[in-house]
Amino acid sequence: MSKIAVVTGAGSGVGRAIVLMLANQGWSVALVGRRRNVLDDVIRAAGETTQKLAAFECDVADEVQVVTMAQAVRQQLGLPNVLINNAGINLPRRSLKELTTVDFRRLIDVNLVGAFLCVHQFLPIMRERGGGTIVNIISDSGLAASAKGGSAYAASKFGLRGLNQAINAEERGNGIRACAIFPGDIDTPLLEKRPAPPTAEQRAVMLQPEDIARCAMLMIELPDRAIVEELLVRPR
C-alpha cells in the first residue's frame, strides 16, 4: 500500500513535527493549513526527501475549501491511507463569562466540524481501498474539562473523542482504524492564546511537539491487526 498522508494544522507545533517525521520515514505528505508561506517553510525544513511534500492552503472549517483541497491532494499525491486531524484553535477570552456565541461557533467549526469535513472527504477513499488510519490529535481537555482550556475548547474536544469512537464503531470491519491522542500541556504557539501565557520555565517542563509526533507514528506504523484507540500523554 502506498504511503500517503494528509496532515492538517501542518504549519507549526505538533503538525509540523508529524510532517517532518513522516517525511523522514519515506511518506508523501499533504500539508494542510491556512498560511501557504508557513507550510512552505516546513517543506524546506524537511530538506531533500525521497517522496513528495505538497502544501495545500485550506481553512478546514470551510467545506468548499476542504472539498477543493481533497481533490487537489488526490490529483497531486494520490490516494491517502493516513489522515492526521491536528488543526485546532483556542481563544484568549475563553471563560463562560467572556465567551461570545460567535467565538464559540468558530472554535467548534475549526476543532470539530473541520475534523469531520476532512474525515468525510478521505474516509470513502480508505473504505474503497480496504484500509486506512485516522489519527485525531485531541487534548486531555477531551477527557476532563477545565477552566484552563475553557468551555468551548472542552466541548470541541469531547465531540472529537465521540467522532473517533464512532469511526471505529462503524468502520472497523472495513479495515479502518481511528486513533485518538489526548496530550497534556504541549509547548506550542497555541499557548500564546492563553489569558496568561506560561513562562519559559513552565514551557521547559511541558511535552514537546516531537513527543506527540512519536505517538502518532506509533499508531500509523502498528500492524493492521492492532489499534491504539485512545492514548493519554502528559508531562512527567
C-alpha positions as a Markdown table, in Angstrom:
| # | Residue | x | y | z |
|---|---|---|---|---|
| 1 | Met | 0.0 | 0.0 | 0.0 |
| 2 | Ser | 1.2 | 3.5 | -0.8 |
| 3 | Lys | 2.5 | 5.8 | 1.9 |
| 4 | Ile | 0.5 | 9.0 | 1.5 |
| 5 | Ala | -0.6 | 11.1 | 4.5 |
| 6 | Val | -2.7 | 14.2 | 5.0 |
| 7 | Val | -1.8 | 16.4 | 8.0 |
| 8 | Thr | -4.0 | 19.4 | 9.0 |
| 9 | Gly | -2.6 | 22.2 | 11.0 |
| 10 | Ala | 0.7 | 21.3 | 9.4 |
| 11 | Gly | 2.5 | 24.6 | 9.7 |
| 12 | Ser | 3.6 | 24.6 | 13.3 |
| 13 | Gly | 3.7 | 22.7 | 16.6 |
| 14 | Val | 2.6 | 19.1 | 16.6 |
| 15 | Gly | 1.5 | 19.2 | 12.9 |
| 16 | Arg | 4.9 | 20.4 | 11.8 |
| 17 | Ala | 6.7 | 17.7 | 13.9 |
| 18 | Ile | 4.5 | 15.0 | 12.4 |
| 19 | Val | 5.2 | 16.1 | 8.9 |
| 20 | Leu | 8.9 | 16.0 | 9.5 |
| 21 | Met | 8.8 | 12.5 | 11.0 |
| 22 | Leu | 6.6 | 11.2 | 8.1 |
| 23 | Ala | 8.9 | 12.7 | 5.5 |
| 24 | Asn | 11.9 | 11.1 | 7.3 |
| 25 | Gln | 10.2 | 7.7 | 7.1 |
| 26 | Gly | 9.6 | 8.0 | 3.4 |
| 27 | Trp | 6.0 | 9.2 | 3.3 |
| 28 | Ser | 4.5 | 11.6 | 0.8 |
| 29 | Val | 2.7 | 14.2 | 2.8 |
| 30 | Ala | -0.1 | 16.8 | 2.1 |
| 31 | Leu | 0.5 | 19.7 | 4.4 |
| 32 | Val | -2.8 | 21.5 | 5.1 |
| 33 | Gly | -3.1 | 24.9 | 6.7 |
| 34 | Arg | -4.3 | 28.4 | 6.4 |
| 35 | Arg | -0.9 | 30.1 | 5.6 |
| 36 | Arg | 0.8 | 28.8 | 2.5 |
| 37 | Asn | 4.1 | 30.6 | 3.4 |
| 38 | Val | 4.3 | 28.7 | 6.7 |
| 39 | Leu | 3.6 | 25.4 | 5.0 |
| 40 | Asp | 6.4 | 26.1 | 2.5 |
| 41 | Asp | 8.7 | 26.7 | 5.4 |
| 42 | Val | 8.0 | 23.3 | 6.8 |
| 43 | Ile | 8.7 | 21.7 | 3.4 |
| 44 | Arg | 12.0 | 23.5 | 3.3 |
| 45 | Ala | 12.8 | 22.3 | 6.8 |
| 46 | Ala | 12.3 | 18.7 | 5.7 |
| 47 | Gly | 15.1 | 19.1 | 3.2 |
| 48 | Glu | 15.6 | 16.5 | 0.4 |
| 49 | Thr | 13.1 | 13.6 | 0.7 |
| 50 | Thr | 12.5 | 10.5 | -1.4 |
| 51 | Gln | 8.8 | 11.3 | -1.5 |
| 52 | Lys | 6.8 | 14.3 | -2.3 |
| 53 | Leu | 5.7 | 17.0 | 0.1 |
| 54 | Ala | 3.0 | 19.4 | -1.1 |
| 55 | Ala | 1.3 | 22.4 | 0.6 |
| 56 | Phe | -2.5 | 23.0 | 0.4 |
| 57 | Glu | -3.8 | 26.3 | 1.7 |
| 58 | Cys | -7.2 | 25.5 | 3.3 |
| 59 | Asp | -9.4 | 26.5 | 6.2 |
| 60 | Val | -10.7 | 23.2 | 7.4 |
| 61 | Ala | -13.9 | 24.9 | 8.8 |
| 62 | Asp | -14.9 | 25.8 | 5.2 |
| 63 | Glu | -16.5 | 22.8 | 3.4 |
| 64 | Val | -15.9 | 24.2 | 0.0 |
| 65 | Gln | -12.2 | 24.7 | 0.7 |
| 66 | Val | -11.9 | 21.2 | 2.2 |
| 67 | Val | -13.5 | 19.6 | -0.9 |
| 68 | Thr | -11.2 | 21.5 | -3.2 |
| 69 | Met | -8.2 | 20.6 | -1.0 |
| 70 | Ala | -9.1 | 16.9 | -1.1 |
| 71 | Gln | -9.5 | 16.9 | -4.8 |
| 72 | Ala | -6.1 | 18.6 | -5.2 |
| 73 | Val | -4.4 | 16.0 | -2.9 |
| 74 | Arg | -5.7 | 13.1 | -4.9 |
| 75 | Gln | -4.5 | 14.7 | -8.1 |
| 76 | Gln | -1.1 | 15.7 | -6.9 |
| 77 | Leu | -0.2 | 12.9 | -4.5 |
| 78 | Gly | -2.6 | 10.0 | -5.0 |
| 79 | Leu | -5.0 | 8.3 | -2.6 |
| 80 | Pro | -4.1 | 8.9 | 1.1 |
| 81 | Asn | -4.2 | 6.0 | 3.5 |
| 82 | Val | -3.4 | 8.2 | 6.6 |
| 83 | Leu | -5.3 | 11.3 | 7.8 |
| 84 | Ile | -4.0 | 13.3 | 10.8 |
| 85 | Asn | -6.6 | 15.7 | 12.2 |
| 86 | Asn | -4.4 | 18.1 | 14.0 |
| 87 | Ala | -5.8 | 21.6 | 13.2 |
| 88 | Gly | -7.2 | 23.4 | 16.2 |
| 89 | Ile | -7.6 | 26.7 | 17.9 |
| 90 | Asn | -8.4 | 28.3 | 21.2 |
| 91 | Leu | -9.4 | 31.7 | 22.4 |
| 92 | Pro | -7.9 | 34.3 | 24.8 |
| 93 | Arg | -11.4 | 35.1 | 26.1 |
| 94 | Arg | -12.5 | 31.6 | 26.9 |
| 95 | Ser | -14.3 | 31.6 | 30.2 |
| 96 | Leu | -18.1 | 31.3 | 30.1 |
| 97 | Lys | -18.3 | 34.9 | 31.5 |
| 98 | Glu | -16.4 | 36.2 | 28.4 |
| 99 | Leu | -17.2 | 33.7 | 25.7 |
| 100 | Thr | -19.3 | 35.0 | 22.8 |
| 101 | Thr | -21.6 | 32.9 | 20.6 |
| 102 | Val | -19.5 | 33.9 | 17.5 |
| 103 | Asp | -16.3 | 32.7 | 19.1 |
| 104 | Phe | -17.9 | 29.5 | 20.3 |
| 105 | Arg | -19.2 | 28.6 | 16.9 |
| 106 | Arg | -15.8 | 29.5 | 15.2 |
| 107 | Leu | -13.9 | 27.2 | 17.6 |
| 108 | Ile | -16.4 | 24.3 | 17.2 |
| 109 | Asp | -16.2 | 24.8 | 13.4 |
| 110 | Val | -12.4 | 24.5 | 13.3 |
| 111 | Asn | -11.8 | 21.9 | 16.0 |
| 112 | Leu | -14.7 | 19.6 | 15.5 |
| 113 | Val | -16.5 | 20.3 | 12.2 |
| 114 | Gly | -13.2 | 20.7 | 10.4 |
| 115 | Ala | -12.1 | 17.3 | 11.5 |
| 116 | Phe | -15.4 | 15.8 | 10.4 |
| 117 | Leu | -15.2 | 17.5 | 7.0 |
| 118 | Cys | -11.7 | 16.0 | 6.4 |
| 119 | Val | -13.0 | 12.6 | 7.5 |
| 120 | His | -15.9 | 13.0 | 5.2 |
| 121 | Gln | -13.6 | 13.5 | 2.2 |
| 122 | Phe | -10.9 | 10.9 | 2.9 |
| 123 | Leu | -12.8 | 8.1 | 4.6 |
| 124 | Pro | -14.5 | 6.9 | 1.4 |
| 125 | Ile | -11.1 | 6.6 | -0.2 |
| 126 | Met | -9.9 | 4.4 | 2.7 |
| 127 | Arg | -13.1 | 2.4 | 2.6 |
| 128 | Glu | -12.7 | 1.7 | -1.1 |
| 129 | Arg | -9.1 | 0.7 | -0.6 |
| 130 | Gly | -9.9 | -1.6 | 2.3 |
| 131 | Gly | -7.9 | 0.2 | 5.0 |
| 132 | Gly | -6.5 | 3.3 | 6.5 |
| 133 | Thr | -5.6 | 5.1 | 9.7 |
| 134 | Ile | -7.1 | 8.3 | 11.1 |
| 135 | Val | -5.2 | 9.9 | 13.9 |
| 136 | Asn | -7.1 | 12.6 | 15.9 |
| 137 | Ile | -4.9 | 14.9 | 18.0 |
| 138 | Ile | -7.3 | 15.9 | 20.7 |
| 139 | Ser | -6.3 | 17.1 | 24.2 |
| 140 | Asp | -6.7 | 15.9 | 27.8 |
| 141 | Ser | -9.5 | 18.6 | 27.8 |
| 142 | Gly | -11.4 | 15.9 | 25.8 |
| 143 | Leu | -11.4 | 13.7 | 28.9 |
| 144 | Ala | -12.0 | 16.3 | 31.7 |
| 145 | Ala | -13.0 | 19.9 | 31.2 |
| 146 | Ser | -11.0 | 22.6 | 32.9 |
| 147 | Ala | -11.2 | 26.4 | 33.3 |
| 148 | Lys | -7.7 | 26.5 | 31.8 |
| 149 | Gly | -8.9 | 25.2 | 28.5 |
| 150 | Gly | -12.3 | 26.8 | 28.5 |
| 151 | Ser | -15.8 | 25.5 | 27.8 |
| 152 | Ala | -15.8 | 25.8 | 24.0 |
| 153 | Tyr | -12.4 | 24.0 | 23.8 |
| 154 | Ala | -13.7 | 21.2 | 26.0 |
| 155 | Ala | -16.9 | 20.9 | 24.1 |
| 156 | Ser | -15.0 | 20.6 | 20.8 |
| 157 | Lys | -12.6 | 18.0 | 22.2 |
| 158 | Phe | -15.3 | 15.9 | 23.8 |
| 159 | Gly | -17.0 | 15.9 | 20.4 |
| 160 | Leu | -13.9 | 14.9 | 18.6 |
| 161 | Arg | -13.5 | 12.0 | 21.0 |
| 162 | Gly | -17.0 | 10.9 | 20.1 |
| 163 | Leu | -16.2 | 11.1 | 16.4 |
| 164 | Asn | -13.1 | 9.0 | 16.9 |
| 165 | Gln | -15.2 | 6.3 | 18.7 |
| 166 | Ala | -17.9 | 6.4 | 16.1 |
| 167 | Ile | -15.4 | 5.8 | 13.3 |
| 168 | Asn | -14.2 | 2.7 | 15.0 |
| 169 | Ala | -17.7 | 1.5 | 15.7 |
| 170 | Glu | -18.7 | 1.8 | 12.1 |
| 171 | Glu | -15.6 | 1.3 | 10.0 |
| 172 | Arg | -13.6 | -1.4 | 11.9 |
| 173 | Gly | -14.9 | -4.0 | 9.6 |
| 174 | Asn | -13.7 | -2.0 | 6.6 |
| 175 | Gly | -10.1 | -2.1 | 7.8 |
| 176 | Ile | -10.1 | 1.4 | 9.0 |
| 177 | Arg | -8.9 | 2.5 | 12.5 |
| 178 | Ala | -9.3 | 5.8 | 14.3 |
| 179 | Cys | -6.7 | 6.6 | 17.0 |
| 180 | Ala | -7.1 | 9.4 | 19.5 |
| 181 | Ile | -4.2 | 11.1 | 21.3 |
| 182 | Phe | -5.0 | 13.2 | 24.4 |
| 183 | Pro | -2.0 | 15.3 | 25.2 |
| 184 | Gly | -1.5 | 17.4 | 28.3 |
| 185 | Asp | 0.3 | 20.7 | 28.1 |
| 186 | Ile | 2.5 | 21.0 | 24.9 |
| 187 | Asp | 5.0 | 23.8 | 24.2 |
| 188 | Thr | 3.4 | 25.1 | 21.0 |
| 189 | Pro | 2.3 | 28.5 | 19.7 |
| 190 | Leu | -1.2 | 27.8 | 20.9 |
| 191 | Leu | -0.1 | 28.6 | 24.4 |
| 192 | Glu | 0.1 | 32.3 | 23.4 |
| 193 | Lys | -3.7 | 32.3 | 23.2 |
| 194 | Arg | -4.0 | 31.7 | 26.9 |
| 195 | Pro | -5.2 | 34.6 | 29.0 |
| 196 | Ala | -1.8 | 34.3 | 30.9 |
| 197 | Pro | 0.7 | 32.6 | 28.6 |
| 198 | Pro | 3.2 | 30.3 | 30.5 |
| 199 | Thr | 6.7 | 31.4 | 31.3 |
| 200 | Ala | 9.8 | 29.9 | 29.7 |
| 201 | Glu | 10.4 | 27.9 | 32.8 |
| 202 | Gln | 6.9 | 26.4 | 32.7 |
| 203 | Arg | 7.3 | 25.6 | 29.0 |
| 204 | Ala | 10.5 | 23.8 | 29.6 |
| 205 | Val | 8.8 | 21.0 | 31.6 |
| 206 | Met | 5.9 | 20.6 | 29.1 |
| 207 | Leu | 5.6 | 18.0 | 26.4 |
| 208 | Gln | 7.3 | 18.9 | 23.1 |
| 209 | Pro | 5.7 | 18.5 | 19.7 |
| 210 | Glu | 8.1 | 15.7 | 18.8 |
| 211 | Asp | 6.7 | 13.7 | 21.7 |
| 212 | Ile | 3.2 | 13.7 | 20.3 |
| 213 | Ala | 4.6 | 13.1 | 16.8 |
| 214 | Arg | 6.2 | 9.9 | 18.0 |
| 215 | Cys | 2.9 | 8.8 | 19.4 |
| 216 | Ala | 1.2 | 9.4 | 16.1 |
| 217 | Met | 3.9 | 7.5 | 14.3 |
| 218 | Leu | 3.4 | 4.5 | 16.6 |
| 219 | Met | -0.3 | 4.5 | 15.7 |
| 220 | Ile | 0.4 | 4.7 | 12.0 |
| 221 | Glu | 3.1 | 2.1 | 11.9 |
| 222 | Leu | 1.4 | -0.6 | 14.0 |
| 223 | Pro | 0.4 | -3.7 | 12.0 |
| 224 | Asp | -3.1 | -3.5 | 10.6 |
| 225 | Arg | -4.3 | -6.1 | 13.2 |
| 226 | Ala | -3.6 | -3.6 | 16.0 |
| 227 | Ile | -5.1 | -0.3 | 17.1 |
| 228 | Val | -4.4 | 2.2 | 19.8 |
| 229 | Glu | -7.9 | 3.6 | 20.2 |
| 230 | Glu | -7.0 | 6.2 | 22.9 |
| 231 | Leu | -3.7 | 7.4 | 24.3 |
| 232 | Leu | -3.4 | 9.8 | 27.2 |
| 233 | Val | 0.0 | 11.6 | 27.3 |
| 234 | Arg | 1.1 | 14.0 | 30.0 |
| 235 | Pro | 4.3 | 15.7 | 31.1 |
| 236 | Arg | 6.2 | 13.5 | 33.6 |
